[in-house]
């Protein structure tokens, strides 16, 4: 059973992102456009589950399917779209998850949604603090119930996404 663990921000997370980014560059090769660090580990000061989220942007999503075996060899489990059309999702670490890779094709609106959410939390201290406290509380209340943890933060995440969308508009 996977434990819900939320910890204080760790400065080492950026280095772990960089290590994995380099590995993905080799695997995806010329189809790779760029790789972003997303999720809570990409927001300095934010409490987070210690799982590094990476968002590779590729020029051709179908080309990602051709390197699935290489991702598996690198320790990832391929999850297909995993509920989100237009994405290829990979996870590493089994029950002790270490990395999530969310691959999108250039031009996908999901890329901007993830980046705006991250950048909003990076620049809004009060929102970042409140979100971190909520995640910590939920992890304490539901240490072995990931679904309850996710459901518990759903309304807050939607509100933050809306605020981030308004904030990002020119």
N, C-alpha and C positions, 0 to 999 in steps of 0.2 A: 504494500500500500504506500502510495506516494505521500510524503509529509508536506504540508503547506508550511514553508519557512520563509519569513520575511526578515531581512537583516538590514542593518545600517549600511549606507552607501560605502562602497569599497573602491578606493582609487585604483586598485589593480584591475578593475573591470575593463577599463579602456585598453590596457595592455593585452588582456585576454581577447578582446575584440580584434585588436590588430593582428595577433597571432592567427586567429581563425580567418580573418579577411585574406591574409596571404595564402592560406591553404585553399580558400575558395577561388582566388585568382588563378591558381594552378589548375584546379579542377574545371572551372568554367571556361578558361581560355579567352579566345577572341570574342565570344558571345557576351562576355561581361562588360557592362558599361561603367558601373560603379557599385560600391558596397557602402551602405549606411549602418551605423549603430543606432538601433531604435530600442524602444521599451524602457523600462524603469532603470536598467543598469546604464543607460545612456544619459541619465539626468543627474548631474552632480548634486549631492545632498538628499536625494530621494531614497527612502527605504525601499527595498526591492527583494523579490525572490532572486537568489543568486544564479540566474539563468541569462546568458548573453544572447540577445536577440539581434540577428543580422538581417538586413534587407538588401540582397543583391538585386540590382536592376540589370536585366539582360535585353539584348536586341531581339531575341527570338525565344519565346517561352518553350516551344516544342523542342528546341535544342537541349534544354535542361533534362528532358527525359532520356536523352542519349548518354548522359553522364551520371545517371542514378546509381549505376554499379560502382562508380568511383566514389560517390558520396557514401554509399554503404561501406565501402572499403575504408573510408576515413572515419567510420564509427557512427554514421547517421542511420536513422530509420526513415525511409521514405514514406510519407503519409499522403501523397497525391495532393489534391486541392484542399483536403481537410476542411471541407465546409465552406470554402471561399473560392468561387469560380475565378479563374484567371491567376491562380497562385499555385506554386509548387512549395510544399512545406516539408521540412526535414527536422527531426529532433535527435539529439545526442544525449546519451547518459542514462537511458532507461528510467527507472524509478528515481534515480538521483540525477535528474536532468541538468545538463550543463549549458547546452546551446539549442536555440531554435533558429532555423533559417527559413525566411519567408521570401521566396523568389517571385518577382513580378516583372512583366515585360514593360519596357520604357513606354511611358504615356498612360500607364494605369493610374486611375484616380486614387487607388489605395496607397500609392507611394506618397503622394502629397498628404493624405490623411495621417499617415504615420509620422511623417516629418513635422507637420504642423503641431500635432499633439506633443511630440517630444520637445520642440522648440518653445511652445507655450509654457510647458512645465519648467523648462530651463530658465525662463525669464519672469515667472510669476511665483515669488517666494511663498506667499500665503496659500495659494492653491496647491503648490508642491507639498508644503508642510501638512495641509489638511488631508491630501490624498495619501501621503505616507502614513499618517496616523491611522487613517481608515484601514489601510492594508495591514498594518501591524495588528490592529484590533481584531480584524477578521481572521487573520492567521492564528491568533491566540484563541479565538472562539471556536474555530473549525480546523484544528491542526491536522486532521486526516480526512477532510471533506473538501476537495478542490472545487467541486461544483458549488458548494455553499459559499466558498470564498469568492469565486467568480461572480455568482449571483449577487452577493452582498456588495460588490463594488460596481455592479453594472450601471446603476442610476448615476453614480458619481462620474463614471467614465463617460457616459453619454453627455452629461452636462459639461464636462471639461472639453469634450470634442466639439460641442456647439460653441463654447466660448472661444476655443482655439480657432475655429473656422471664422468667426466674426473678427477676431484679433488679426488674422492673417490677410484679410481683405484690404486692398489699397484704399 
